[in-house]
């Protein structure tokens, strides 16, 4: 099995196109054509994790955070990034990062946090726009079911928890085949009118190529007429953060204690507690202060994230409680998430979780 097989599978779950513009997810070192000897999942790819991979005969590190984030003009080993890259290249270790694209799916980093907290009715806190497209094509009525089924199988027609969503309307199509054509119906050189169905369905942008392959493979016409439109609709399955509900309302102190227990915390930075029961929880793994306004607008009682700055705590404005549990702490179980995803797919392959604690922040208690 090549590294490409593994990274392609990961990108079928968290498409690379979902990463933010500032991000650098993907294969950072090594070759996609290498045969993979084993995988180590980690939050951060550090020199110690590279050494661990060498010792355990794993030549692929799947990390959440990209070790190369900005451009590298020199690689001299002067800092931890350069040291890690040198060690990986010298020892033929591939490093693959699955970062904001994993953040931006409902079952990704935030979904793992929500699962650990037992949240119900989970949904994306700030859905993305510009992700959805609409395919419109025109099919002879007799072949419409076959084409529709192929497009559904390729992933089109998903709206929230509903699948196989489409719309058709009947009309008349005309065409005249030129020299050398072999039309499905009609005679070359003569205008033909045929009863056709206008078939419409939406799809996420990253499946466009597969969708067109399915369309062209099943449509009976030599020249297939179709249109693709970019939609401004928000795609409820992708975006930043997550919001859900506890099984029952509890006090603020009880929820803080739950956070400590679930995430193994020694300390939580938070805004003043409010005199009301806590049930609706918004969260975002990593640095999530940019979603404070969205959490308030969604009616959250608590917003759980990391890396909140001093002045950003004021943004709670007594409308919810902001709980900063730490960047590493909020994302630490991403290691388990990646392990479970890969282990379920590649049952007879070496998939390991790192034993290195990569958190650079320590607390004196």
C-alpha positions in Angstrom: 0.0 0.0 0.0 1.4 3.4 -1.0 1.2 6.6 1.0 -1.1 7.9 -1.7 -3.7 5.3 -0.8 -3.8 6.5 2.8 -3.8 10.2 2.1 -6.5 9.8 -0.6 -8.7 8.0 1.9 -8.2 10.8 4.5 -9.1 13.4 1.9 -12.2 11.5 1.0 -13.3 12.2 4.6 -11.8 15.7 5.0 -11.3 17.1 1.5 -8.2 19.2 1.0 -10.4 21.9 -0.6 -12.0 22.5 2.9 -8.8 23.9 4.4 -8.6 27.6 5.1 -6.7 29.8 2.7 -3.9 30.4 5.3 -3.4 26.7 6.0 -0.8 24.2 4.6 -2.4 20.8 4.9 -1.4 17.9 2.8 1.8 15.9 2.2 4.7 18.0 3.5 7.6 15.6 3.2 8.2 12.4 1.4 6.7 10.9 -1.7 3.1 9.8 -2.3 4.5 6.9 -4.3 6.4 5.4 -1.3 5.3 2.1 0.0 4.0 2.7 3.5 5.5 0.7 6.3 3.3 2.0 9.1 1.5 5.1 10.4 1.8 7.2 13.5 -1.0 9.6 14.4 -0.1 12.8 16.3 -1.3 16.3 17.0 2.1 17.8 16.2 5.0 16.5 14.0 8.1 17.2 16.1 11.6 15.8 16.0 10.8 13.5 18.8 7.8 12.1 16.9 10.0 11.6 13.8 12.5 9.6 16.0 9.6 7.6 17.4 8.5 6.8 13.8 12.0 5.6 12.9 12.1 3.4 16.0 8.7 1.8 15.3 9.4 1.4 11.5 6.6 3.8 10.5 7.4 6.0 7.5 4.2 8.0 7.6 3.3 10.6 10.3 -0.3 11.8 10.1 -0.4 15.0 12.1 -3.1 17.6 12.7 -0.9 20.6 12.8 1.3 21.3 9.7 5.0 21.4 10.8 5.5 23.7 7.8 3.1 26.6 8.1 4.8 29.5 6.4 7.5 29.4 3.8 11.0 28.1 4.6 13.8 30.0 3.1 16.6 28.1 4.8 16.8 24.7 6.4 19.8 24.8 8.7 18.4 23.3 11.9 18.2 26.5 13.8 14.7 25.9 15.2 12.3 23.0 15.9 10.7 23.2 12.5 13.9 22.9 10.5 15.2 20.2 12.8 12.1 18.2 12.3 12.2 18.6 8.5 15.9 17.6 8.4 15.2 14.5 10.5 12.2 13.5 8.3 14.0 13.9 5.0 17.2 12.2 6.2 15.2 9.2 7.3 12.6 9.0 4.5 9.7 9.8 6.8 6.6 11.3 5.1 4.7 13.9 7.1 1.1 14.5 6.2 -1.0 17.3 7.8 -4.8 17.2 8.0 -5.6 20.5 9.7 -8.4 23.0 9.1 -10.0 20.6 6.6 -10.5 18.2 9.6 -11.7 21.1 11.7 -14.3 22.0 9.0 -16.2 18.8 8.9 -18.9 17.9 11.4 -17.3 14.6 12.4 -13.8 16.1 12.7 -12.0 17.6 15.6 -15.0 19.4 17.0 -17.2 16.3 16.6 -14.7 14.4 18.7 -14.9 17.0 21.5 -18.7 16.9 21.3 -18.7 13.1 21.4 -16.6 13.1 24.6 -18.9 15.6 26.2 -22.0 13.6 25.1 -23.6 16.5 23.2 -26.8 15.8 21.3 -28.3 17.6 18.3 -24.9 18.5 17.0 -24.6 21.0 14.1 -21.9 23.2 12.6 -21.7 26.5 14.5 -20.7 28.7 11.5 -21.4 26.9 8.2 -19.4 27.7 5.1 -20.7 29.4 1.9 -19.4 28.8 -1.6 -19.1 25.0 -1.0 -22.2 23.9 -2.8 -22.8 23.7 -6.5 -25.8 22.7 -8.6 -25.7 20.4 -11.6 -28.3 20.8 -14.3 -28.5 18.4 -17.1 -31.1 17.3 -19.8 -31.9 13.6 -20.2 -34.4 11.7 -22.4 -37.2 10.7 -20.1 -36.6 7.0 -20.5 -33.0 7.2 -19.3 -33.5 9.7 -16.5 -33.7 7.1 -13.7 -30.4 5.5 -14.7 -28.6 8.9 -14.9 -30.2 10.1 -11.6 -29.2 7.0 -9.8 -25.6 7.3 -11.0 -25.4 10.9 -9.8 -26.8 9.9 -6.4 -24.2 7.1 -6.2 -21.5 9.6 -6.9 -22.6 11.7 -3.9 -25.0 14.3 -5.3 -28.3 15.2 -3.8 -27.4 15.4 -0.2 -29.2 18.1 1.9 -28.6 17.9 5.6 -29.9 14.5 6.8 -31.7 14.0 3.5 -30.2 12.1 0.6 -31.2 11.5 -3.1 -32.7 15.0 -3.4 -33.4 16.2 -7.0 -35.8 18.1 -9.1 -37.1 17.4 -12.6 -39.3 19.2 -15.1 -40.3 18.0 -18.5 -39.6 19.9 -21.7 -38.6 19.6 -25.4 -35.0 19.6 -26.5 -33.8 20.1 -30.1 -30.6 19.2 -31.8 -29.2 18.5 -35.3 -26.3 16.1 -35.7 -23.5 17.2 -38.0 -21.3 15.1 -40.3 -19.8 12.0 -38.6 -22.3 12.0 -35.7 -24.2 9.0 -34.4 -27.0 10.4 -32.4 -28.9 8.3 -29.8 -32.1 9.4 -31.4 -32.9 11.2 -34.6 -31.1 11.4 -38.0 -27.8 13.3 -38.7 -28.5 16.4 -40.8 -32.1 16.8 -39.6 -33.3 18.8 -36.6 -34.7 16.4 -34.0 -37.1 17.3 -31.2 -37.1 15.0 -28.2 -39.0 14.9 -24.9 -36.3 15.4 -22.1 -36.3 16.0 -18.4 -34.3 18.8 -16.9 -32.6 17.2 -13.9 -31.2 19.3 -11.1 -29.3 18.4 -7.9 -26.8 20.0 -5.6 -23.4 18.6 -4.6 -20.3 19.6 -2.6 -17.7 21.1 -4.9 -15.0 18.5 -4.2 -16.9 15.7 -5.9 -17.4 17.6 -9.2 -15.0 15.5 -11.2 -16.5 12.2 -10.0 -19.9 13.5 -10.6 -19.1 14.4 -14.2 -17.6 11.0 -14.8 -20.8 9.4 -13.6 -22.9 11.7 -15.8 -20.9 11.1 -19.0 -20.7 7.4 -18.4 -24.5 6.9 -18.1 -26.0 9.7 -20.2 -27.0 8.3 -23.6 -26.1 11.3 -25.7 -22.8 11.8 -27.6 -22.7 15.4 -26.5 -24.0 15.8 -23.0 -25.5 19.2 -22.2 -25.1 20.3 -18.6 -24.6 23.4 -16.5 -22.8 23.8 -13.1 -23.7 26.8 -10.9 -21.8 27.9 -7.8 -24.3 28.5 -4.9 -24.2 31.0 -2.1 -26.2 28.7 0.2 -24.4 27.7 3.4 -23.4 24.0 3.5 -24.6 22.9 6.9 -22.2 19.9 7.0 -19.0 22.0 6.9 -17.7 25.0 8.6 -16.2 26.3 11.9 -17.0 25.2 15.4 -19.9 23.0 16.6 -22.9 23.5 18.8 -25.0 20.8 20.6 -26.8 20.1 23.8 -26.1 18.3 27.0 -28.6 15.5 27.8 -29.8 17.6 30.7 -29.3 21.0 32.1 -26.6 21.3 34.8 -25.0 24.1 36.8 -22.0 26.1 35.5 -19.7 24.6 38.1 -20.9 21.1 37.3 -20.1 21.7 33.6 -16.7 23.1 34.5 -16.0 19.9 36.5 -17.1 17.8 33.5 -14.7 19.7 31.3 -11.9 19.0 33.8 -12.7 15.3 34.0 -13.1 14.8 30.2 -10.1 16.7 29.1 -7.8 15.9 32.0 -7.4 19.6 33.0 -5.7 21.1 36.0 -7.0 24.6 35.3 -9.7 26.4 33.2 -9.6 30.1 32.3 -13.2 31.4 32.1 -15.4 34.4 32.2 -17.7 35.1 35.2 -20.3 32.3 35.7 -23.9 33.2 35.0 -26.8 32.4 37.3 -28.6 30.0 34.9 -28.6 26.4 34.0 -26.2 25.2 31.3 -27.5 23.0 28.4 -26.4 24.4 25.0 -22.7 24.1 24.4 -20.7 25.7 21.6 -17.1 24.6 21.0 -14.1 24.9 18.7 -10.9 23.0 19.1 -7.7 25.0 19.0 -7.8 28.8 18.7 -11.5 29.7 18.4 -12.0 33.2 19.7 -13.2 34.2 16.2 -16.4 32.3 16.9 -17.4 34.0 20.2 -20.0 36.1 18.4 -21.4 33.1 16.5 -21.7 31.2 19.8 -23.6 34.1 21.3 -25.9 34.4 18.3 -26.6 30.6 18.5 -27.8 31.0 22.1 -25.0 28.9 23.6 -24.7 28.9 27.4 -21.0 28.0 27.3 -18.3 28.4 24.6 -15.4 26.0 25.0 -12.2 26.7 23.0 -8.5 27.6 23.5 -6.1 30.5 23.0 -8.5 33.2 24.1 -6.7 36.6 24.6 -7.4 38.8 27.6 -9.5 41.4 25.8 -11.4 38.7 24.0 -12.9 37.5 27.3 -14.8 40.7 27.5 -16.7 39.7 24.3 -18.7 37.3 26.4 -20.6 40.4 27.6 -22.5 38.4 30.2 -24.4 36.5 27.5 -22.5 33.2 27.9 -19.5 31.8 29.6 -16.2 31.5 27.7 -14.1 28.6 28.9 -10.5 28.4 27.6 -9.3 24.9 28.2 -6.0 25.3 26.2 -5.1 24.7 22.6 -3.5 21.3 23.1 -6.0 20.2 25.6 -9.0 20.9 23.3 -7.4 19.0 20.4 -5.5 16.2 22.2 -8.0 13.5 21.3 -7.5 14.3 17.6 -4.8 11.7 17.8 -7.4 9.1 18.8 -9.8 10.4 16.1 -7.2 9.9 13.4 -6.2 6.5 14.8 -9.8 5.3 14.8 -10.4 6.5 11.2 -7.3 4.8 9.9 -7.6 1.7 12.0 -11.2 1.1 10.8 -10.2 1.4 7.2 -6.8 -0.4 7.2 -7.5 -3.3 9.6 -4.4 -5.3 8.8 -1.9 -2.5 8.7 0.3 -0.9 11.4 -1.5 2.2 12.7 -0.1 3.6 16.0 -0.8 6.5 18.3 2.2 8.6 19.3 3.5 8.2 22.8 5.1 11.6 22.7 3.3 14.4 24.5 3.9 17.3 22.2 2.2 20.0 24.3 4.8 22.9 24.7 2.7 24.5 27.5 3.2 23.3 31.0 1.5 24.3 34.2 3.0 24.7 37.7 0.2 23.8 40.1 
